[in-house]
Amino acid sequence: MLRTTTAHALTDEGHRLVLQTPAKHYRLRGATLGCLLPVLLGILVGLFALLELLEVGEPGLLTAGMAFVAVLGSLLSLPWGLVMALRAPTLAAKTRVVIDLDQRVIQPVDGAQVPLSSVASLSLRKPNAMLKWMNIEADLHAATPHDDPSPYRAPRHNAVVLVQRINELEAEPARKLMETLGSRLDLPTADRSSSLLGGGGASGTARGRGAHAAAYVPVQGIFLLASIFLLIARRGDPRAMFHARQSMLLLAFEVAWVVGVVAIGVPLMLLSELTGGEGPHPVGIVFIVVGMLPFLFMRIGFRFYGAWRAWKGDAWLVPVVGRISRRWLPPEETSE
C-alpha cells in the first residue's frame, strides 16, 4: 500500500489500482466532531460566566442562555460524531475506486464502468470555493463545461472522481498521488486547485500577493488603506481590483450588520426604563452580544482566510458577498 496523504491511500496490485479512504479517517472525524464542539462550547460558557462574575458577582441570564446553546449543540454533535465513527467502514467503502489495468476501465463503487480510453487527463480540482477540500478527477474527452447557478462553484465538467475530500493543507501529497496515477495510466496531469476558476499556481509576485492579502487583514485601517491603494495604484491588475473591491464590499456588509444590531439592541436595552426598572434590560444585552458574533466571525474568520487565499494567489469568493463579487472575478487562468 502506497499512502500519499493522511486520509487517502493507493494500493497498487499490479494489474489494478485501488483508491480508498481508510476507515480510521472517518473514526477520527467522528471523534473530533463529537468531542471538540462540546469542549469549545464549554469554554465559551466559562468565559461568559467569568464575565458576569466580574460584572455583577454571579452568573446571570447571559450565562444561562449560553449554557442552553452549549447543551443543545452537544446533544446534536455527540450523536452525530458517534454515528460517523460507527459507520466508518461503510463510509470508507463508498469511496472505493478500482482502476483495472487489464480491462482498461475505471470502476467506482456506486457508478458505471468508465473506459480508460475516454479519459483525457487527470486533474486536481476544488469543486467549491467555500470548501477547503479538493478532488482528483479523471477528465473525460469531449467535456463540455456549462454554468452552475451557484456563485461558489466552478463550471461543471464531465469527469469521474477518483479521490475525494482531500484537505487543501495536503495539496503537495495530493499532487504526488495524482502524478503517480498519471504515470501508471500514461495520462497527463494538471493542478487546477489554486482557484475557483481552475487556475494552477499562484498568480503574481510575492510582493503583489502580499498587497492582495493586506486588503483582507482584519485590522481596522490596514485593509482599508490596502484596498484603496490597490484601487488607485493597481487599476490594470484584475486580481488586485477583485480583492480590493471584495474587501470593500465585505466592509460595507459588516458596517450594515453592526448598524442593524445596534438599531434593534439599543431599544431593547431601554425596556427597563419603560417598565420602571434600572439599568439596561438583559434581553437587549443578550441580543447585542449574540448579534455581534456573526460580525466577529466575518471580521476575523473570513478576513484571515481571505488574506491567506489571496497570498496563495487564489481568487476566493467570500461566502457572504460572493454573489456580488463574482462579477469582478479575474479572467480564467489555466495551467497545463
C-alpha positions as CSV (number, residue, x, y, z in Angstrom):
1,M,0.0,0.0,0.0
2,L,1.4,3.4,-1.0
3,R,0.0,6.1,1.3
4,T,0.4,9.6,-0.1
5,T,-1.9,11.6,2.2
6,T,-3.0,11.1,5.8
7,A,-6.6,10.4,4.7
8,H,-6.2,8.6,1.3
9,A,-4.3,5.5,0.2
10,L,-3.4,4.0,-3.2
11,T,-2.9,0.2,-3.3
12,D,-1.0,-0.9,-6.4
13,E,-1.8,-4.6,-7.0
14,G,0.0,-4.7,-10.3
15,H,-3.0,-5.5,-12.6
16,R,-5.2,-2.9,-10.8
17,L,-5.1,0.2,-8.7
18,V,-7.4,0.6,-5.7
19,L,-8.1,4.0,-4.2
20,Q,-10.0,4.2,-0.9
21,T,-10.2,6.5,2.2
22,P,-9.2,4.4,5.3
23,A,-11.9,3.8,7.9
24,K,-9.8,5.3,10.6
25,H,-10.1,8.7,8.9
26,Y,-13.8,8.7,9.5
27,R,-13.4,7.5,13.1
28,L,-11.1,10.4,13.7
29,R,-13.5,12.8,12.2
30,G,-16.4,11.4,14.2
31,A,-14.4,11.7,17.5
32,T,-13.4,15.3,16.6
33,L,-17.0,16.2,15.8
34,G,-18.4,14.5,18.9
35,C,-15.8,15.9,21.4
36,L,-14.3,19.1,20.0
37,L,-17.6,21.1,19.6
38,P,-18.8,20.4,23.2
39,V,-15.4,21.4,24.6
40,L,-15.4,24.7,22.6
41,L,-18.9,25.5,23.7
42,G,-18.0,24.7,27.3
43,I,-15.1,27.1,27.1
44,L,-17.4,29.8,25.7
45,V,-19.8,29.3,28.6
46,G,-17.0,29.6,31.1
47,L,-15.9,32.9,29.5
48,F,-19.4,34.3,29.7
49,A,-19.7,33.1,33.3
50,L,-16.4,34.7,34.2
51,L,-17.5,38.0,32.6
52,E,-20.7,38.1,34.6
53,L,-18.9,37.2,37.8
54,L,-16.6,40.2,37.3
55,E,-19.5,42.5,36.4
56,V,-22.3,41.5,38.8
57,G,-20.8,38.9,41.1
58,E,-22.8,35.9,40.0
59,P,-23.8,34.2,36.7
60,G,-27.0,35.5,35.2
61,L,-29.2,35.4,32.2
62,L,-26.4,35.7,29.7
63,T,-24.6,32.6,31.1
64,A,-27.8,30.7,31.3
65,G,-28.6,31.4,27.6
66,M,-25.1,30.4,26.5
67,A,-25.3,27.2,28.6
68,F,-28.5,26.3,26.9
69,V,-26.9,26.8,23.5
70,A,-23.9,24.6,24.6
71,V,-26.1,21.8,25.8
72,L,-28.2,21.9,22.6
73,G,-25.0,21.9,20.5
74,S,-23.6,19.0,22.5
75,L,-26.8,17.0,22.2
76,L,-26.6,17.4,18.4
77,S,-22.8,16.9,17.9
78,L,-22.2,13.9,20.2
79,P,-24.7,11.5,18.5
80,W,-23.6,12.8,15.0
81,G,-19.9,12.1,15.8
82,L,-20.8,8.7,17.3
83,V,-22.8,7.7,14.3
84,M,-20.0,8.7,11.9
85,A,-17.5,6.7,14.0
86,L,-19.7,3.6,13.9
87,R,-20.3,4.0,10.2
88,A,-16.6,4.5,9.4
89,P,-16.3,1.1,7.4
90,T,-19.4,1.9,5.4
91,L,-18.3,5.4,4.6
92,A,-14.8,4.3,3.7
93,A,-16.2,1.6,1.3
94,K,-18.2,4.2,-0.5
95,T,-15.0,6.0,-1.6
96,R,-13.5,2.9,-3.2
97,V,-12.5,3.2,-6.8
98,V,-10.8,0.4,-8.7
99,I,-8.8,1.0,-11.9
100,D,-8.4,-2.3,-13.8
101,L,-5.3,-2.1,-15.9
102,D,-6.1,-5.3,-17.8
103,Q,-9.6,-4.4,-18.7
104,R,-8.7,-0.7,-19.0
105,V,-11.7,0.5,-17.1
106,I,-12.4,2.7,-14.0
107,Q,-15.0,1.1,-11.7
108,P,-16.4,3.4,-9.0
109,V,-18.2,1.6,-6.2
110,D,-21.6,3.2,-7.0
111,G,-21.3,4.0,-10.7
112,A,-20.9,2.5,-14.1
113,Q,-17.6,1.5,-15.6
114,V,-15.7,4.1,-17.5
115,P,-13.2,3.0,-20.2
116,L,-9.8,4.5,-19.8
117,S,-9.8,5.3,-23.5
118,S,-12.4,8.0,-22.7
119,V,-10.2,9.7,-20.2
120,A,-8.2,12.7,-21.5
121,S,-6.3,13.7,-18.4
122,L,-6.2,13.8,-14.6
123,S,-6.7,17.0,-12.6
124,L,-6.6,18.2,-9.0
125,R,-9.6,20.4,-8.6
126,K,-11.5,22.3,-5.9
127,P,-15.2,21.8,-6.6
128,N,-16.5,24.6,-4.4
129,A,-14.8,27.9,-3.3
130,M,-16.4,27.7,0.1
131,L,-14.8,24.4,1.0
132,K,-11.2,23.5,1.7
133,W,-11.5,20.1,0.0
134,M,-10.1,19.0,-3.3
135,N,-10.7,16.1,-5.6
136,I,-8.6,14.1,-8.0
137,E,-10.7,13.7,-11.1
138,A,-10.4,11.9,-14.4
139,D,-11.4,14.4,-17.1
140,L,-13.3,12.8,-20.0
141,H,-12.9,13.5,-23.7
142,A,-15.4,16.0,-25.2
143,A,-16.0,17.6,-21.8
144,T,-18.4,20.5,-22.2
145,P,-18.3,23.0,-19.4
146,H,-21.5,24.7,-18.5
147,D,-22.5,27.3,-15.9
148,D,-23.6,26.4,-12.4
149,P,-26.1,28.8,-10.7
150,S,-24.1,28.8,-7.5
151,P,-21.5,31.7,-7.4
152,Y,-19.1,29.5,-5.4
153,R,-18.8,26.6,-7.9
154,A,-16.5,26.4,-10.8
155,P,-18.1,25.5,-14.2
156,R,-19.1,21.9,-14.2
157,H,-17.4,19.4,-16.4
158,N,-17.6,15.7,-17.4
159,A,-15.3,13.8,-15.1
160,V,-15.0,10.8,-12.8
161,V,-14.0,11.5,-9.2
162,L,-11.1,9.2,-8.3
163,V,-10.2,10.6,-4.9
164,Q,-12.5,13.0,-2.9
165,R,-12.3,15.3,0.1
166,I,-8.5,15.9,0.2
167,N,-7.7,18.7,2.6
168,E,-6.1,21.6,0.9
169,L,-3.3,21.6,3.5
170,E,-2.3,18.3,1.9
171,A,-2.1,19.8,-1.6
172,E,1.5,18.6,-2.2
173,P,0.9,14.9,-1.3
174,A,-2.3,15.1,-3.4
175,R,-0.2,16.3,-6.4
176,K,2.2,13.4,-5.9
177,L,-0.7,11.0,-5.7
178,M,-2.1,12.4,-8.9
179,E,1.3,12.2,-10.6
180,T,1.6,8.6,-9.5
181,L,-1.7,7.8,-11.1
182,G,-0.9,9.7,-14.2
183,S,2.4,7.8,-14.6
184,R,0.7,4.4,-14.1
185,L,-2.1,5.3,-16.5
186,D,0.1,7.2,-19.0
187,L,-2.1,10.3,-18.8
188,P,-1.2,14.0,-18.5
189,T,-1.9,15.7,-15.2
190,A,-3.0,19.3,-14.3
191,D,-3.2,21.1,-11.0
192,R,-6.3,23.2,-11.1
193,S,-6.8,23.6,-7.4
194,S,-5.5,27.1,-6.7
195,S,-8.6,29.0,-7.6
196,L,-12.3,28.7,-8.2
197,L,-11.8,29.1,-11.9
198,G,-9.4,26.2,-12.2
199,G,-6.2,28.2,-12.4
200,G,-3.0,26.5,-11.4
201,G,-0.2,28.1,-9.3
202,A,0.0,31.4,-7.6
203,S,-0.5,34.5,-9.7
204,G,1.9,37.4,-9.5
205,T,5.0,38.1,-7.4
206,A,5.2,37.6,-3.7
207,R,5.1,41.3,-3.3
208,G,2.0,41.6,-5.3
209,R,0.3,38.8,-3.5
210,G,1.2,40.4,-0.2
211,A,-0.6,43.6,-1.2
212,H,-3.7,41.5,-2.2
213,A,-3.6,39.7,1.2
214,A,-3.2,43.1,3.1
215,A,-6.6,44.1,1.6
216,Y,-8.2,41.5,3.9
217,V,-6.1,41.7,7.1
218,P,-8.7,42.2,9.9
219,V,-7.1,45.2,11.4
220,Q,-9.1,48.5,11.1
221,G,-7.1,50.8,8.8
222,I,-4.8,48.3,7.3
223,F,-7.3,46.5,5.0
224,L,-9.0,49.8,4.2
225,L,-5.7,51.6,3.2
226,A,-4.5,48.5,1.3
227,S,-7.8,48.3,-0.6
228,I,-7.7,52.0,-1.5
229,F,-4.1,51.6,-2.6
230,L,-4.9,48.7,-4.9
231,L,-7.9,50.5,-6.4
232,I,-5.7,53.5,-7.3
233,A,-2.3,52.1,-8.0
234,R,-3.2,48.7,-9.5
235,R,-6.1,49.6,-11.7
236,G,-4.6,47.4,-14.5
237,D,-4.4,44.3,-12.4
238,P,-7.6,42.3,-12.5
239,R,-6.7,40.3,-9.4
240,A,-5.8,43.4,-7.4
241,M,-9.1,45.0,-8.3
242,F,-11.0,41.9,-7.4
243,H,-9.5,41.6,-3.9
244,A,-9.9,45.4,-3.2
245,R,-13.5,45.5,-4.3
246,Q,-14.5,42.4,-2.5
247,S,-12.8,43.6,0.7
248,M,-14.6,47.0,0.5
249,L,-17.9,45.2,-0.2
250,L,-17.4,43.0,2.9
251,L,-16.7,46.1,4.9
252,A,-20.0,47.6,3.8
253,F,-21.8,44.4,4.8
254,E,-20.0,44.4,8.2
255,V,-21.0,48.1,8.8
256,A,-24.6,47.4,7.8
257,W,-24.7,44.4,10.2
258,V,-23.4,46.3,13.1
259,V,-25.8,49.2,12.5
260,G,-28.7,46.8,12.3
261,V,-27.8,45.0,15.5
262,V,-27.3,48.3,17.4
263,A,-30.5,49.8,16.0
264,I,-32.5,46.8,17.4
265,G,-30.5,46.1,20.5
266,V,-30.4,49.6,22.0
267,P,-34.2,50.0,22.1
268,L,-34.4,46.5,23.7
269,M,-31.9,47.7,26.4
270,L,-34.1,50.7,27.2
271,L,-37.0,48.4,28.0
272,S,-36.0,48.6,31.7
273,E,-36.7,52.3,31.8
274,L,-40.1,51.9,30.2
275,T,-41.0,49.3,32.8
276,G,-39.7,51.2,35.7
277,G,-36.5,49.1,36.1
278,E,-32.9,50.2,36.5
279,G,-30.0,49.6,34.2
280,P,-30.1,48.1,30.7
281,H,-32.5,45.3,30.1
282,P,-30.9,41.8,29.8
283,V,-32.7,41.0,26.6
284,G,-31.1,43.9,24.9
285,I,-27.6,42.9,26.1
286,V,-28.1,39.3,25.0
287,F,-29.3,40.4,21.6
288,I,-26.3,42.6,21.0
289,V,-23.8,40.0,22.2
290,V,-25.3,37.2,20.1
291,G,-25.9,39.6,17.2
292,M,-22.2,40.6,17.2
293,L,-20.9,37.0,17.0
294,P,-21.5,36.8,13.2
295,F,-19.8,40.1,12.7
296,L,-16.7,38.9,14.6
297,F,-16.8,35.7,12.5
298,M,-16.8,37.8,9.3
299,R,-14.2,40.2,10.6
300,I,-11.8,37.6,11.9
301,G,-12.6,34.3,10.2
302,F,-13.5,35.4,6.6
303,R,-10.8,38.1,6.5
304,F,-7.9,35.9,7.8
305,Y,-8.9,33.1,5.5
306,G,-9.3,35.6,2.6
307,A,-5.9,37.0,3.3
308,W,-4.3,33.5,3.2
309,R,-6.1,32.6,0.0
310,A,-5.0,36.0,-1.6
311,W,-1.4,35.3,-0.6
312,K,-1.6,31.9,-2.3
313,G,-2.8,33.7,-5.5
314,D,-6.4,32.5,-5.3
315,A,-9.5,34.4,-6.4
316,W,-11.6,33.2,-3.5
317,L,-15.2,34.3,-3.2
318,V,-16.2,35.4,0.4
319,P,-19.4,33.4,1.3
320,V,-21.4,36.4,2.5
321,V,-20.8,38.7,-0.6
322,G,-19.8,36.1,-3.2
323,R,-22.9,36.5,-5.3
324,I,-22.0,40.2,-5.9
325,S,-18.2,39.9,-6.0
326,R,-18.3,37.1,-8.6
327,R,-18.8,39.7,-11.3
328,W,-15.3,41.0,-10.5
329,L,-13.5,37.7,-10.9
330,P,-10.3,38.0,-13.0
331,P,-10.1,36.2,-16.3
332,E,-9.7,32.4,-16.1
333,E,-6.2,31.2,-15.9
334,T,-5.1,27.7,-16.8
335,S,-2.0,25.7,-16.1
336,E,-1.4,22.5,-18.0
